[in-house]
Structures are given as structure tokens and as C-alpha cells.
């Protein structure tokens, strides 16, 4: 995990421990900043049946997935029934894909507590797809978490952004980056 993601992991770990995670998280930042890595980490701990608490510097804690429970193994093999990766079949995500995802989130989880959905390149949603997602963002089903990832937050509808907890990933630059990587 990239060092500049640690503060985000600590925040999300704390929210997970206190059961205060938002139902929709929008992770934005430049390419290569670790947005997908952070999203996959969160999906792993939400899916895990036996998450592990790890101490890090500054006496903070980060939760990790165990990696060996049934849910972790299914997620690793891309057959976990409570997670959906929403991927554009063409150059954009259409309304049919979003309606399928909305239907997926309305059902209860099979193995874990949470139903999770990841929309990578959320800026590729068509306007009608974004409007279809709004209904789910406004009235989320219980124990469902939607994670959107974007390189360009300005390309998303303001109403989508306003209904998500926004995490802006900004890697260190210059000397700070060299210190972190050393």
C-alpha cells in the first residue's frame, strides 16, 4: 500500500470499527495515486469474515482482511456473490448496467454483512446512467456500500458528488515523497 494512503485507511478503519461507514464513497485523484488499491482494500475488509486489526505508527490501527476465510478466498477468485465490479462494456457505462447494479444492491448479502459495488472510471457514466444511480444513492439499501473511483471529479454530476463521502487522493511530492518511500 502506498504510504500516502495510510491516513485514509486509518479513517476508514475507524469508521468500520464504529459502524459509521458512509453508504457511498467517491475516491478521486490522478492516475496512479492508488485509488483502486484503496478501494480494493476496503472491499476486502468489508467482505472478510475475520478482519484483523494491525497497529501502525502513531498508535493508530488499520484493519486488514484475513486472506484465508471463505469470503476472502471467493473474493480473490472473483466469485464472491456479495460484490459487483461495474465495468463499462463499451466506452461508457450505460443505464442498463446501473439498473442491474441497483437491483444487485437491493438483495441481501449471501455470505457477509455487506453488499459492495465498485464503479471504476465513474466519470464514464452516461447522464441517464448517473441519474439512475442517484435513486440508489438517495435511498440506499441497508448494508450496501458503493465505491466510485474517478480521475476527474468535475465530470460527475454535482448531485452524485454531493451524496458521496469524497476522498481525494493526493500523493506526496518532492522531498516528502522521497522520505516516505525511503
MODAPE-V521157 format. One record per backbone hydrogen bond with DSSP energy under -1.0 kcal/mol. NH is the residue of the N-H (numbers start at 0). CO is the residue of the C=O. Records with the same first field share a line. If there is no record, write none. Layout:
NH = CO + CO
This chain:
4 = 1
5 = 2
8 = 4
9 = 5
10 = 6
11 = 7
12 = 8
13 = 9
14 = 10
15 = 11
16 = 12
17 = 13
18 = 15
19 = 14
24 = 145
25 = 164
26 = 147
27 = 166
28 = 149
32 = 29
37 = 33
38 = 34
39 = 35
40 = 36
41 = 37
42 = 38
43 = 39
44 = 40
45 = 41
46 = 42
47 = 43
51 = 63
53 = 61
55 = 59
59 = 56
61 = 53
63 = 51
72 = 68
73 = 69
74 = 70
75 = 71
76 = 72
77 = 74
78 = 73
82 = 79
83 = 115
85 = 117
92 = 123
97 = 93
98 = 94
99 = 95
100 = 96
101 = 97
102 = 98
103 = 99
104 = 100
105 = 101
114 = 142
115 = 81
116 = 144
117 = 83
118 = 146
121 = 148
123 = 120
124 = 121
125 = 92
129 = 125
130 = 126
131 = 127
132 = 128
133 = 129
136 = 132
137 = 133
138 = 134
143 = 140
144 = 114
145 = 22
146 = 116
147 = 24
148 = 118
149 = 26
154 = 151
155 = 152
160 = 156
161 = 157
163 = 160
164 = 23
166 = 25
168 = 27
175 = 172
177 = 173
178 = 174
179 = 175
180 = 176
181 = 177
